Amino acid sequence: MKILVVDDDEITREMLAMTLRSEGYNVITANDGQQALEIITQDKVRMIISDWTMPGMDGIELCRRVRTESSDGYVYFVLLTAHSGMEEAVQGFEAGADDYMVKPFNTTELLMRVKVGERIQALETRHVTIFALAKLAESRDPETGQHLERIREYSLVLAKHLAADSTNQAVIDRDFVETLYLTSPLHDIGKVGIPDSVLLKPGKLTDEEFEVMKKHTEVGANTLNAALEQFPSITYLHMARDITLSHHERYDGKGYPQGIAGEAIPLSARIVALADVYDALTSKRVYKEAFSHDIARGIIEKECGTHFDPKVGEAFLKNEEAFLAIKDAYANEQ
């Protein structure tokens, strides 16, 4: 996320910038409110941390101008001030500030507040985007609706089990689990680019038709890549793209579209791959009856280490009762 730091005091400005850069943020600086306004008209800034008291345009006026003049997405605004009174806080919030910190700032508190800003911005955009894209796929395939709900529930069960293993905690944290739950319904959005004659065919696909169907992984990934080019700081789009592109890869390298194997396949895609197959096996389709849970379990167990990541397969086997409960719950709802 790109952060603009605005302060007329050089020492404070550089301390703020250095602290944020040390945590991996892209930071640019401005000496006063006017310079800050000029910057945001030319650059996509997602957060501003501004001193309140500055010569010329102060932080309050800058905040008001950002709220009235900025049209390129929401800008999270944090005011820094030497005043700790309630009146100053109210004035700052009335001007449109999202947060308020008293100087001298505490490094830990600053980073915590920046993280809160990131989370709020992500929540603001990702729910709308994910829902819209998932509904787009649903509109092409009448079987997709309940499938999307089940997929995210199955994926959540697997991710939570893996997160509980201390060997995975460096990779699977709370954000990973939440993001997987939100983005797993997007795995088949590329099907909007598949012709009806293939997508809705009531029988087995020919080899040529299957090659066309396989393109849905790349169509979906290309769509999300286009969004990432415009909004590279929206982290959930990276996972959504990985899932969309790679959920038909196999652990043994015999999947598609890239034929990658093992841990070269993104973990998120390895999790969704098993959830997707389980749901396909246990759901009735125009070309097949639904398999029982026991039959699906046997197929998945047999293919652990070939089709599926062994650790993900183990997570399924240890949580098959949860899978069965989800399947039955949505069957009853249907």
N, C-alpha and C positions, 0 to 999 in steps of 0.2 A: 504494500500500500504506500502511495506517495503522500508524504506529510509535508506541509509548509509550516515552518517555524518563523514567527514574526516577533521581533523584539528590537528596540533601538539600542539596547545595551549589548555590545559585542560579546562580552564574556558570557552573559546569560544565554545569548543566542547560540554561541558555539558549544556551550555545555549541553544544552538541550539537543542540538544536532548530533553531537558526539554520542550521547546516551542512546538516542534512537537508532543511529547507524550501527552501534555495537550490537543491537538486537536484530539487524538485518533490514531495517526500514529504509526506503528511498526518501531522503530528506533534502529539501531545498529551503533556502532561507531568504528572508526579506528584512530590510531595516525599518520599515514603517508600513502603515496601512495602505498608502497609495501604491508603493512598490508591490505589495502583496496583491492588490487588485489587478495590477498589470500582469502579474505572473499567472493568476488563475484564469485570465482571459486567453492565455496562450497554452496553458498546460492543464492536464487532468489531475487535479488535486482532490484527494478523497477526505483529507483531514487537515484542519488548521489549528495550530496551537499558538495563540497570540497573547502578547502582553496587553494589559488593559491601558496603562498610561504610556502614551507615546506622543511626540510632537506631531502637529498636523492632524492626520486622521488617527484617532485612538482605536483601541480594540473593540469598543462598543459600536462605533460607527462602521468599522470594517465588518463586523458581524451583521449589522443591518444591511449593508450593501451586498454582502454575499447572499443573504436571504432573498433580497429583491432582484438582484441582477444575475446571479449564477443560474444557468439553465442546464448545465451538463452533468446531471446527476446530483444526488444529495451530498453536501459537504458537512462532515461532522466537525463541530466548532468547540474548542476548549479555550476558556479564558484564564489567563494567569494574572493574579493581582496581589498587591501587598495588603489589601483591605480584606478583613475577615468578617465584616459585619453583615447582617441579614439584608440590609437595604441594598448593598452592593450586589449580593448574590441575586436578589430579585430583579434588579436592573439588568444584570447580565442575561438572565433567562428570558426576560421580556424582550430583549434585543434579538433573541433567537439562538443564544448559546445552548449547547447540549450539556456542557460540563463546566466546572469551575474549580480552580486550584489556587491555594494561597502560596505566595512566595515567602521564603525560599523553598523551592520544590524538593520533595523527597523522591529519589530515583525510583524506588520500588513502587511508590504510589503512582508516579507518572506512567510507568509502564503498565501498571494494572489498569489505569483509566484509558490508555490507548487500546489495550486489549478489549475493554468493554466497548469502545467505539467501533472497533473492527467487527465485533460480534453483532452489534446492533445494525451496522450497515449490511452485513452479510444476511441477517435475518430479513431485512427490508426487501432485498432483491431476490434472494434465492427461492423463497416460497412461491412467489408469483411466477418466476421463470420455470421452475420445475413443474408446477401444476399445469401451466399452459402447454408446455412441451409434452407432458405425459398425456394430457387430454387430446392433443393433436394426434398422437399415435393411436389412442383409443378410438378416435373417430373413423380410422381406416379399418380397424379389425374389431368386430363385435365381441370377440373372445377376450380382448385385452383388459377390460375393466377390472374384473375380479382377479385376474392374473397379476395386475400391478399391485394390488393390495396384498396378495399373498406373498409375492416376491419380496417385498420390503420387510414383511414380518419374518419370513424364513431367513433372510439375510441378517436381520437384527439378532435373531437367536444365535446364528453362527458367529457373528462378530463379537457378541457379548461373551460367548464361551472362550473364544480365542484371546480376548482382552484380559480374561481372568488368569491366563497363563503368564507368569512373570517373564518368560523368554520372549513374549510378544509385546510387552508393554511399551517398548521403545517405538514400536510401529503403530500399534492399535491403542490409541488413547480415546478419551471421551469424544473429542472432536471427530475422530475417524469414524466411530460408531454412529454418531448423529448424522454425519455427512453421508455415510453409506445408506442409512435409512431413508434420507431425503432423495438421494440420487439414483438408487437402484431402480425405481420405476421408469427411468429414462433409457434402460438398456436397449429397448427395441424401437426407439424413435425413428431410426433410419428406415423403418418399414413404410413410412409415408412416401418414400421414393420408389417403392416396389409396385409394379402394375397389378391391378386387381386380378387379372387372369392368372397370376402366379400366387399372389398373397391369399386370395380367397378360393383357390382351387379346391374342390371337395375331395380330391383323390391324391394319390402319391405323385410327387413332382418328378418330371423327367430329369435326366442329368443336366440338360441345358437350363431347365427352369430352376433347378437347385443352384446353379451357378449365379443366376439372377438373384435368387433369394439371399444368397450369401453376401451380396453387395450391401445389404441393409446395415451391416456393421460399419462399413466405410462411409456410407451416406450419413449415418448418425454422427460419426466422429468428425466428419468434415463440417457438419453443421455447427457442432460445439466448438471446433477449432476456429471457425469464423467469429463466434462470440468471444472466444479467448483473445483473439487478435485485437478486438476493441476494448475488452475489459480483462486484461491479464491478471489483475490483482484479485479477481473473484475466485477464490481457491476452490470452491465446490465444483466449478466447471471443469477443473483438471480431473477430479475423480469421475465425474459424469462422463467425460470423454474417454477415460481409460476403460470404464465399464462398457460403454457402448461399443468401442472398438474391439475389446478383447474377451468378451464373455463367452465366445465360442472357440476360444483357444483351448487346447488340451495340454495337460501336464506333460505328456510325452512328446509334444511338439507336432502332433498330427492334426491340429485344429486349423481354424482359419480366422482372419484373413492373412495373418503374417507367418503362421507356423512357428511361433515362438514357444519355448518350453520352460517348465519349472518355475523358478522365482523370477524369470524374465517377464512372466505374465504378472501384471499388477495384482496385488493381493485382493483389492476390491473386486476385480474381475473374476478371480479364482473363487471368491465367496459367492458372487452372483451366479456363476456358471453352475454350481451345484444346486442352488435354490431354483434356478430356471429349469434344469433337467428334472428335478423332483416334481415341480409343478406340471411340467409337460407330461410326465409319466402318469401322474395321478389325476389328470384332468381329461374329461371327455372332449374330443375334437371331432370334426366332421369326418376325419379319416380313421378314427380309432376310438375304442371304448377306454374308459379310465381304468388304469391298473390299480390294484390294491396297494396299500402302504407297504405290505410285506414284500410284494413283488418289486416295487420301486426300491425298497431298502436293499434287497438282494442285488439288484442291478448296480446300484451306487457302490455298495460294498465291494463288488467284484471289480469295479473300475477305479477304485482308489489307487493312485500311483500311476495310472495310465491316462484316464480322462481327467480325474480330479486330484487336486493337491491332497496328499495323505493326511495332513493336519486338518484340512477343512473337512475331509471325509470322516475323520475321527470325531470332530465336533458334531457332525450330523448324527453319527451313531450314538453319541452320548446324549443327544437331545432329540431323539426320534419321537418321544412322547409329546414334546412341544410342537414338533412339526405336525404330528397327527391331530393335535388339538386345534392348531390353526386351520388345517385343511377342513376339519369337521365344522369348525365355527363358520367359515365362509360358505360351506355347503349348506348349512342350516339357514344362513342369511339369504342365500340365493333362492 
